[in-house]
Amino acid sequence: MTLRQLSARARVSLGYISEIERGHKEASSELLASLCSALDLPLSRLLGEVTDSVAAHERRTAQVASLPAVPARTGEPVPSAA
C-alpha cells in the first residue's frame, strides 16, 4: 500500500501523515486507530509491540545505570582501594 492509499483509506491527509513520520507531529489515539484500521492491523497489536519495545529499552537503561562508575581517563593512576 502506498502512503497515498493509506491516506485515502484512513481519511487522514498525506501531509499530516508525513509530519508524523518526520516527528513533527504526534499521533492521537484516534489517528492511530484510523491508520491501524486502514492497514487491517489491530490497534492492540501495534500498542503491544510498542510496549515490548519500551520495556526492552527500560531494561537496557536499568542495566547501564547499575554498572559501576568508571573513572575518567586523565593519565593519572587510579588509587587502589586497598
C-alpha positions in Angstrom: 0.0 0.0 0.0 1.3 3.4 -0.9 1.3 6.4 1.5 -1.3 8.0 -0.7 -3.5 4.9 -0.5 -3.1 4.8 3.3 -4.1 8.4 3.5 -7.2 7.8 1.5 -8.2 4.7 3.4 -7.6 6.2 6.8 -9.1 9.6 5.8 -6.0 11.4 7.0 -4.2 14.0 4.9 -1.0 12.8 3.3 0.8 15.9 4.7 -0.3 15.1 8.2 1.0 11.5 7.9 4.3 12.9 6.6 4.6 15.3 9.5 4.1 12.3 11.9 6.7 10.3 10.1 9.2 13.1 10.4 8.5 13.5 14.1 7.0 17.0 13.7 3.5 15.9 14.9 2.3 13.3 17.4 -0.4 10.8 16.5 -3.5 10.8 18.7 -5.2 7.6 19.7 -8.0 8.3 17.2 -5.5 8.7 14.4 -3.6 5.6 15.4 -6.9 3.7 15.4 -7.7 5.1 11.9 -4.3 4.1 10.5 -4.5 0.7 12.0 -7.9 0.1 10.6 -6.7 1.2 7.1 -3.9 -1.3 7.5 -6.1 -4.1 8.8 -3.8 -4.1 11.9 -5.4 -4.5 15.3 -4.5 -1.4 17.4 -3.8 -3.8 20.3 -1.1 -5.4 18.3 0.6 -2.1 17.5 0.4 -1.0 21.1 1.7 -4.4 22.3 4.7 -4.1 20.0 5.4 -0.6 21.3 5.0 -1.8 24.9 7.6 -4.5 24.3 10.0 -2.1 22.7 9.7 0.4 25.5 10.1 -2.4 28.1 13.3 -3.6 26.4 14.7 -0.1 26.3 13.9 0.3 30.1 15.7 -2.9 30.9 18.8 -1.8 28.9 18.7 1.6 30.6 18.4 0.0 34.1 21.4 -2.4 33.3 23.6 0.6 32.3 22.5 2.6 35.4 23.6 -0.3 37.6 27.1 -0.5 36.2 29.9 0.8 38.5 31.2 4.2 37.6 34.4 4.2 35.5 37.0 6.9 36.4 37.8 9.4 33.7 41.0 8.9 31.8 43.3 11.7 33.0 46.6 9.9 32.6 46.9 9.8 36.3 47.0 6.4 38.0 43.7 5.4 39.8 44.3 5.0 43.5 43.7 1.4 44.7 41.0 0.5 47.1 43.5 -1.4 49.3 
